[in-house]
Amino acid sequence: MKLALAGVSHHQAPLALRERVAIDLHAAASLARRLASADGDGCEAVVLSTCNRTELYLARPADDGLTDRADRALLELAGADAASLAPVAYRLTDESAALHLFRVAAGLDSMIPGEAEILGQVRDAFTAGAPGPLLDRTFRMALHAGRRARVETAIGESPSSVPAAAAALAEQVFEGLADRKVVLVGAGRTSELTARNLLSRGAVVSVVANRSVERAERLASTLGARGVPLDQLPDAVAGADIVVSSTSAPGLVLTHAELSAALRGRRGRPLLFVDLAVPRDIDPALAELDGCFVYDVDDLEAVVASSLAGRRSEAVEAERIVSAEAERFASWRASLVVVPVITSLRARAEVIRSAELARVESRLENLSEGERAAVEALTTQIVNKLLHLPTVRLKEAAVTAHGLHYADVVRDLFGLGEEDE
Amino acid sequence: MAELLVWPALIAYGEAAFAYAGVVRGADRLGRLGIWGVRIGWLAQTGLLVAQALSSDGFAWRTWAGALNFLAWLVVSGYLVWGCRPRYRLVGLAVMPVAVGLLALAWAGGGTGVSESDPGGWILAAHAVLILAAFASFTIGAGAALLYLLEERRLKRRDAGLLRLRLPSLEALDRMAARITLVGLALLSLGVVAGLTQLDRGDVDATMTVTVVVLALYGLVLVVRREVGLRGRRFALGLLLGFTLVAIVLPVTHFAS
C-alpha cells in the first residue's frame, strides 16, 4: 500500500495563495470522493482544508504515480494560480506523509503550537473523506497522536490570545467560572469577545455598562444581561466577580476613589478587573484593595507571550510522542508485507488438516459427536501451535530490513502460491 | 534493622522537597518526581512505624522524638490525599520541608529506633494520636495558606509566568485550608477531652495552656470566617498565626516546663 500527500501550508504559501485552494468541508468531501472513485482500483482519499493549509492524502495498493496524481489534483484546485502554487507545495510519501499528518493533528505544524481546533478539523476531514484500509488507520493513529500530545503534555493548556488569557487568569482566582458574574464596561467588539470566552466557561454576563445605553442594551440582549449607563457602574461592580472594560474613554472610568467605598462590603471576596482599553479605563490603584486584581492589555500580552514560550518547550515532548506514534505506524505498515504470506500459510495448513481428516473419515465413523468435536479441536490446536511461532517471527521480521526476505523464504518452503501448479 | 527505613524515607522526602522547589523554578517535569518521592518515602516510613508498633506493647511514640516521627507520617499522609492531584501537588512545596525537618528531628532525638516499650493506657494513646493528627492538619492547612499568599502575591504583581506554573485557584486554596483546619480543630477538641479524662487536679502545665490557646485561636478564626466572612489573605494570615503557636510556642513551653 502506498501513501501520498500533496499540500500547501502557512509555512511557505502566503494567504493570497492559500485562499485559492481553500475549500469548505462539503467541497473537501466531494473532492475526496471524486479522487477515490476516479481510478476505481481501491484508491483512498481524504482532503484536509483549513485556513492554514490544504492537503490531499491519497492511498492505493500500487504506486503508479500516486504522488503526481495528488499534486495534479492540488494544482487543479488553484486554477489559474497553479504556476505560483507549484513551487511552494510540498509532496510527501509513505512514512513521511504519515509523520506530517501526525504533527498536524498534534498541533505541532500550526502557527500557534498545540492550538485546539486542528484536531477537530482533522477528524472532520477524515469523517467526510473516502478513506480505505490505509488512510483509515493513518488518520485514526494521527488523531490518537494528537490526543496523546494534548493529554500528556501541557502544549494545549496555555492561552494563546488576550481574551483566552483573561479567562485563564479568572480561573486562577476562582474555583471554576460557572455562574460567576461578569460586568462589561463598553459595548465594543473586544469586550464582547472576552465576554464570550468567559461565557463558554460557564460565567454569566450580568451587566453591560456603556456611555450610550442603547448600545449597552443591544449587546446585553445578545448576552442575556441588562444594559445600564456608566453612572450605575459602582453598584454593578460591587456585586460582580469579573469586570471587563474596553471603552474609548480618554480617562479612567473606574477609579479607586469611586469604588473603594462600594467594594468595602465584599470583605476580601476576589474581584478581577480586566482592562483591555488604551488609554486605560481602570485605576491601577484598585489592585491595592484586598481581593482586587487588576490586569491591563500589556499584562495580558505578557501572559500570552510567556505561555506561548511554555507551549514551545512542551512541543519538544509532544514531538517525542508523535515520533513514537509514527514508529508504531511504520511497524504496522511494514507488517502489511507479511500479512498475505501469513494468511496463505494458515489457509494452506487448514486445507491439509481438513484433507487429512477427510482421508480417515471412514475410520472416524464410529465416533460420537463429542469425540468428533474433540478430534477437530485437537487437530486445530496442533496446527495453531505449530504456526504460532513462525507467525510471530514473521511479524517481528516485517519491521526489519529482512521482512521481504523472510516472506519469500516462507513462500518457498511451504510452496505458497504453487497450489494450482 | 527496621530502623534503617528512616533513611529511604528521609532521602525520598528530601528529594520531593527539592523537586517541588525545582518546579517553582520552571522545571515542570520535576513535579512527578516529587510526588513519587513522597509516595516512596511514605511507604518506607509506614514500614518503620509498623515495625515500631509491632515491637511495642503500648503506644510506640510516647517520647517527643517518637511523636515527631508519627507527626511527620501524619503530615505526609494528609498531604497525599490532595497531592496526588497534579494541580495540588505544589502544596508539597510548603509541607514536605516541614516533614523532612520533623523526621530529621525525630531521628536526632532517637524517635526512629525500634525497641520494646512499656504498655500504657489506651486513652492516653488516643489522646496523643488525636492531638498529633490535629497538629498534622494544622500543618497542611498552614501549607495551603502559605500557598494562597504566594499565589495572591503573583496575581497582585501580575506575574507573566502565572499560567506556566499553575497552582490551585485562590478560592480552592482558601477552601482547602478552611476544611483541613476544621478537621484539625475537631481532632484537637477530641484529643483535649480525652486528655482531660486522665488529668489529675493540679496537673495543668504551660503546654496544656498553650494547647487550649491554640484551640481557642483556631476556633475564633473559623467562627469569624463563618459569621463575618473572613476570607482570603486575612484568613490565611490567621491560620499562619495559629501554626506559629503550634510550631514554635508549643515546643518551647513543652521543653521549658
Interface residues (C-beta under 8 A of the other chain):
Chain A: A154 E157 S158 P159 A165 A168 L169 E171 Q172 V173 F174 E175 R267 G268 R269 P270 A287 D290 G291 F293 V294 Y295 D299 A302 V303 A305 S306 S307 A309 G310
Chain B: D28 E151 L155 K156 R158 A160 G161 L162 L163 R164 R166 L167 P168 S169 L170 E171 A172 R175 V228 G229 L230 R231 G232 R233 R234 F235
